[in-house]
Amino acid sequence: MLSSIVNNVSEMTGLRKLILVTADHHPLHKYFKELAEELGKKYSVPIEVRMEDYLFLIEHGDTDEYGMAWVPQLLAELETGAIVKVLTKPVLDSMGNISKENDLKTSIDNIEKAIKG
């Protein structure tokens, strides 16, 4: 019963799941994992964790000028099957520090924009 309610909520949002591509050893691994968990709860969707899946990121995530991807990056799969970027690098505050508030706002904005099409 609960799983059908959760599925209905995620179908209403147009969001199927969040995809976190990361590496255990990366200094921002835990930070991105916490962001993904918070967003997963907000949208009632599961989180798929892919470890060092650079081919997936080259196809769907951000890359540098040489076509190389980095971790961690947070993406989302929509109900349509499309993969969209949620947060590919931290958004720094005016002092140059990582800001969870900025990162959550940017992530939510990117998800909402993708859902609306």
Backbone bond lengths (Angstrom), bond angles and torsions (degrees), N, CA, C in turn:
res aa  C-N    CA-C-N  psi(-1)  N-CA   C-N-CA  omega(-1)  CA-C   N-CA-C  phi
1 M - - - 1.453 - - 1.533 110.78 -
2 L 1.361 116.32 -49.75 1.462 120.47 -179.02 1.524 110.66 -62.24
3 S 1.348 117.64 -41.64 1.462 119.10 -179.23 1.523 111.31 -63.60
4 S 1.328 118.19 -34.18 1.463 119.05 178.06 1.525 110.90 -69.39
5 I 1.318 117.29 -34.28 1.467 120.76 176.60 1.516 109.83 -65.98
6 V 1.340 116.58 -45.33 1.460 120.95 179.01 1.521 110.03 -62.23
7 N 1.341 117.51 -43.03 1.461 120.54 178.14 1.521 111.31 -61.82
8 N 1.319 117.22 -40.80 1.456 120.32 178.99 1.522 111.65 -63.91
9 V 1.331 116.91 -39.26 1.457 120.57 178.81 1.517 109.77 -64.32
10 S 1.352 118.13 -45.45 1.455 120.05 -178.55 1.522 111.09 -68.02
11 E 1.351 118.43 -33.29 1.451 120.33 176.70 1.520 110.47 -66.82
12 M 1.331 116.78 -36.39 1.458 120.58 178.68 1.522 110.00 -64.80
13 T 1.324 117.17 -34.86 1.450 119.80 -178.24 1.515 112.09 -80.89
14 G 1.343 118.26 -18.49 1.452 120.88 -176.79 1.510 112.55 81.43
15 L 1.309 116.67 5.35 1.457 122.66 -178.01 1.523 108.75 -106.64
16 R 1.330 117.19 123.40 1.456 121.20 -179.36 1.528 111.77 -88.10
17 K 1.350 116.69 -46.70 1.469 120.27 -179.80 1.518 109.88 -165.64
18 L 1.309 114.86 162.37 1.463 122.45 171.15 1.523 107.59 -97.95
19 I 1.314 116.25 145.83 1.461 121.36 179.14 1.521 108.16 -124.84
20 L 1.322 116.24 115.49 1.462 122.31 177.51 1.523 108.23 -103.81
21 V 1.319 116.07 117.56 1.465 121.01 174.75 1.516 105.92 -104.42
22 T 1.330 116.29 120.08 1.455 120.91 -170.16 1.523 111.18 -150.63
23 A 1.310 115.87 -175.41 1.460 123.37 174.66 1.527 107.27 -143.40
24 D 1.322 116.32 132.70 1.472 120.80 -178.15 1.525 113.03 -52.85
25 H 1.311 116.62 -36.22 1.467 120.93 -173.65 1.536 113.23 -82.81
26 H 1.326 117.62 -9.51 1.463 119.83 -175.99 1.530 110.49 -72.83
27 P 1.328 118.16 137.46 1.469 121.18 -179.07 1.535 114.04 -58.77
28 L 1.326 118.82 -27.02 1.466 121.20 -179.27 1.533 113.16 -97.29
29 H 1.325 117.73 5.87 1.469 121.84 -179.10 1.532 111.37 -55.53
30 K 1.307 116.59 -54.37 1.472 121.02 -176.62 1.537 110.57 -62.99
31 Y 1.304 116.83 -40.70 1.466 122.01 -179.55 1.532 110.75 -61.85
32 F 1.327 117.44 -49.39 1.458 120.88 179.21 1.522 111.57 -65.85
33 K 1.332 116.96 -34.63 1.465 120.48 178.09 1.534 110.00 -64.20
34 E 1.334 116.86 -42.49 1.467 120.89 177.89 1.529 111.22 -63.96
35 L 1.327 117.07 -41.07 1.471 120.31 176.97 1.523 110.26 -61.53
36 A 1.326 116.57 -45.39 1.462 121.01 -179.80 1.522 110.80 -61.33
37 E 1.336 117.04 -43.01 1.467 120.39 179.93 1.523 111.30 -63.31
38 E 1.319 116.75 -41.83 1.468 120.55 179.10 1.532 111.03 -64.19
39 L 1.325 116.79 -42.98 1.460 120.53 178.62 1.527 111.18 -69.22
40 G 1.323 117.06 -36.53 1.459 121.01 177.35 1.516 111.48 -60.78
41 K 1.323 116.36 -40.53 1.476 120.49 177.50 1.529 110.52 -67.94
42 K 1.335 116.56 -42.59 1.460 120.43 -178.56 1.524 111.13 -59.97
43 Y 1.316 117.25 -42.63 1.467 121.63 -176.17 1.528 113.18 -98.73
44 S 1.324 117.18 0.00 1.474 122.38 -179.91 1.525 112.23 53.93
45 V 1.327 114.98 48.81 1.465 120.67 178.19 1.528 109.32 -127.20
46 P 1.337 116.67 154.61 1.465 119.95 177.79 1.526 111.40 -75.21
47 I 1.322 114.54 163.98 1.458 121.77 177.55 1.521 107.72 -117.42
48 E 1.313 116.04 124.82 1.462 121.58 173.50 1.523 107.21 -99.12
49 V 1.326 116.30 125.23 1.458 120.56 178.81 1.528 108.37 -104.75
50 R 1.315 115.63 124.84 1.468 121.98 177.04 1.523 106.84 -115.20
51 M 1.308 115.38 127.20 1.453 120.10 -177.97 1.532 110.42 -92.42
52 E 1.323 115.21 117.85 1.461 123.76 174.99 1.528 113.23 49.31
53 D 1.321 117.07 43.51 1.456 122.07 179.55 1.538 108.85 -89.69
54 Y 1.320 114.72 77.04 1.456 120.92 -175.56 1.528 112.37 -68.18
55 L 1.319 117.83 -31.55 1.469 120.25 177.84 1.520 110.85 -63.89
56 F 1.336 116.46 -41.28 1.465 120.68 176.44 1.526 110.37 -61.67
57 L 1.336 116.57 -42.72 1.464 120.32 -179.88 1.517 112.36 -68.42
58 I 1.323 117.40 -36.65 1.465 119.57 178.17 1.526 109.45 -62.60
59 E 1.328 116.13 -36.61 1.460 120.56 -179.58 1.535 112.70 -77.85
60 H 1.351 117.42 -38.78 1.465 120.58 -170.54 1.529 115.46 -119.78
61 G 1.321 118.23 -20.10 1.461 120.87 -174.26 1.517 112.65 -100.35
62 D 1.322 115.86 -162.27 1.458 121.89 176.37 1.519 109.44 -87.98
63 T 1.333 114.86 148.52 1.462 121.55 176.31 1.522 108.42 -135.11
64 D 1.328 115.34 163.19 1.460 119.72 177.01 1.525 109.97 -85.52
65 E 1.313 115.99 -173.73 1.473 120.70 -176.14 1.527 113.41 -65.26
66 Y 1.343 116.88 -13.66 1.469 121.20 178.62 1.532 111.90 -100.99
67 G 1.333 117.13 3.53 1.452 121.24 179.39 1.520 114.11 83.80
68 M 1.328 116.62 12.81 1.464 120.88 -179.50 1.533 109.99 -93.39
69 A 1.320 115.47 138.19 1.468 121.46 179.85 1.522 110.06 -96.60
70 W 1.328 115.96 163.38 1.459 122.05 177.23 1.527 108.78 -132.28
71 V 1.305 114.94 164.16 1.466 121.92 174.52 1.515 107.79 -120.69
72 P 1.317 117.97 157.07 1.453 128.29 -7.11 1.528 112.11 -82.49
73 Q 1.335 114.49 154.33 1.458 122.38 172.19 1.531 107.46 -140.02
74 L 1.326 115.41 142.71 1.455 121.61 178.59 1.525 108.97 -112.48
75 L 1.339 115.06 125.88 1.459 121.83 179.62 1.517 108.73 -126.42
76 A 1.319 115.87 174.51 1.460 120.24 178.29 1.521 109.13 -139.41
77 E 1.332 115.02 146.42 1.458 120.75 172.45 1.515 107.38 -104.65
78 L 1.328 115.80 126.82 1.455 121.62 178.73 1.522 109.49 -86.26
79 E 1.322 116.60 167.05 1.459 121.22 177.61 1.521 111.82 -60.42
80 T 1.316 117.15 -24.52 1.466 121.70 178.34 1.520 112.30 -75.33
81 G 1.349 116.51 -11.69 1.458 121.20 -176.35 1.521 112.97 96.17
82 A 1.318 117.03 -9.32 1.463 121.06 179.09 1.527 110.09 -68.44
83 I 1.323 115.77 143.52 1.462 122.09 175.41 1.526 107.30 -105.11
84 V 1.345 116.67 128.27 1.463 121.73 -178.95 1.522 110.09 -125.07
85 K 1.317 115.11 152.58 1.462 121.50 178.23 1.520 109.36 -80.09
86 V 1.325 115.76 131.87 1.463 121.45 177.60 1.520 109.31 -104.59
87 L 1.336 117.10 -54.81 1.462 122.05 177.93 1.524 107.50 -151.40
88 T 1.325 116.24 114.14 1.462 119.48 -176.47 1.528 112.96 -104.40
89 K 1.311 115.96 -13.26 1.469 121.57 172.95 1.522 107.47 -160.53
90 P 1.323 116.67 153.35 1.470 119.43 -178.21 1.528 111.86 -62.33
91 V 1.329 114.44 146.73 1.466 121.55 174.75 1.527 106.59 -95.60
92 L 1.319 116.04 115.80 1.466 120.08 -176.32 1.520 111.21 -82.43
93 D 1.339 114.94 150.73 1.460 119.07 176.05 1.528 109.73 -81.37
94 S 1.317 117.56 -176.07 1.463 121.75 -176.02 1.524 113.57 -64.23
95 M 1.344 116.15 -18.39 1.468 120.86 178.83 1.532 111.78 -95.58
96 G 1.329 116.86 0.97 1.457 120.48 179.42 1.518 114.34 85.02
97 N 1.331 116.62 16.68 1.465 121.11 -179.94 1.527 110.42 -102.16
98 I 1.319 115.49 155.33 1.451 120.64 175.16 1.530 108.16 -65.78
99 S 1.326 115.94 135.69 1.455 121.64 -178.35 1.522 109.36 -126.51
100 K 1.328 116.20 110.06 1.460 119.82 179.34 1.525 110.32 -60.71
101 E 1.309 117.28 -37.99 1.468 121.75 178.74 1.537 110.52 -59.81
102 N 1.338 116.56 -47.24 1.470 120.49 178.51 1.525 111.28 -63.65
103 D 1.341 116.47 -41.58 1.460 120.18 -178.17 1.521 111.67 -67.09
104 L 1.326 117.67 -40.45 1.466 120.39 177.13 1.522 110.91 -65.45
105 K 1.324 116.73 -43.12 1.465 120.42 179.62 1.527 110.36 -62.27
106 T 1.306 117.14 -46.57 1.467 121.32 179.37 1.525 110.35 -62.09
107 S 1.323 117.07 -42.94 1.468 121.64 179.88 1.519 111.18 -62.49
108 I 1.323 116.14 -47.40 1.471 120.75 179.98 1.530 109.95 -63.10
109 D 1.331 116.73 -43.35 1.472 120.39 178.25 1.528 110.75 -59.49
110 N 1.336 117.05 -43.33 1.468 120.83 -178.88 1.528 111.12 -67.61
111 I 1.321 117.64 -39.27 1.465 121.25 177.64 1.528 110.25 -65.05
112 E 1.324 116.70 -48.23 1.466 120.84 -178.65 1.524 111.17 -62.07
113 K 1.317 116.67 -41.31 1.473 121.32 178.28 1.532 109.96 -61.74
114 A 1.328 116.97 -43.04 1.471 120.85 -179.21 1.524 111.54 -67.03
115 I 1.328 116.55 -38.77 1.471 120.71 -179.30 1.524 110.40 -65.94
116 K 1.331 115.77 -41.10 1.475 120.27 -178.30 1.521 111.83 -72.00
117 G 1.350 115.44 -19.13 1.455 119.93 176.97 1.472 111.01 84.89
